[in-house]
Amino acid sequence: MNTRHRLHARKRYLSLGLGELTAAAVFALVAVVGITPRLASSTAVLALWCALAPLLLVLVQAGAYWLLARGWVGAGPMPSHLARLYRGFRIADPLLLLAGLVGVLVWWPDELWAALLVMVVWTFGVIEYLNYFVVRLSYPASEWFAKVRERRRPRLMKDVGLAGRSTERRAVAHR
């Protein structure tokens, strides 16, 4: 990758990383300031946070990934320790989403609007997880249906896979 393309990718990754971290902060702030005071019961608050916590975690992981990726984009593979960490997130996050769903169901809100909101938030967490760890889902609206059908591998998982292959090559070279 030439310098111009690397600089463009670094700028794009900065924007993506800061965007995900900003989204996490906004979701948390809206939950604390805008939604929690309007919920009728403490169980509804617990349900909201059970739905929101996994979403925030995935958004922070994604934001950190994009910011960290600025260091290796166009220069080499993802560092192996980060690849191991993100492989762990790929396994742990569905468990956290499942635990969040259990919490949502245990503390199901009595108000219809709150129940719908909680399920939308939890579902968004699942979608974000899928987008980063399973299949790329984020595309411009005009191309979305065509691109999603291609079932592309997310950039994060490509980087994790490339880090694994470069580690294997180094191990073979040292034998």
TAURHU-V218280 format. One record per backbone hydrogen bond with DSSP energy under -0.5 kcal/mol. CO is the residue of the C=O (numbers start at 1). NH is the residue of the N-H. Records with the same first field share a line. If there is no record, write none. Layout:
BEGIN
CO=NH + NH
END
This chain:
BEGIN
2=6
3=7
4=8
5=9
6=10
7=11
8=12
9=13
10=14
11=15
12=16
13=17
14=18
15=19
16=20
17=21
18=22
19=23
20=24
21=25
22=26
23=27
24=28
25=29
26=30
27=31
28=32
29=33 + 34
30=34 + 35
31=36
35=38 + 39
36=39
41=45
42=46
43=47
44=48
45=49
46=50
47=51
48=52
49=53
50=54
51=55
52=56
53=57
54=58
55=59
56=60
57=61
58=62
59=63
60=64
61=65
62=66
63=67
64=68
65=69
66=70
67=70
68=71
69=72 + 73
72=75 + 76
79=82 + 83
80=84
81=85
82=86
83=87
84=88
85=89
86=90
87=91
88=92
89=93
91=95
92=96
93=97
94=98
95=99
96=100
97=101
98=102
99=103
100=104
101=105
102=106
103=107
105=108
111=115
112=116
113=117
114=118
115=119
116=120
117=121
118=122
119=123
120=124
121=125
122=126
123=127
124=128
125=129
126=130
127=131
128=132
129=133
130=134 + 135
137=139
140=143 + 144
141=144
143=147
144=148
145=149
147=150
148=151
152=136
154=158
155=159
156=160
157=161
158=162
159=163
160=164
161=165
162=166
163=167
164=168
165=169
166=170
167=171
168=172
169=173
170=174
171=175
172=175
END
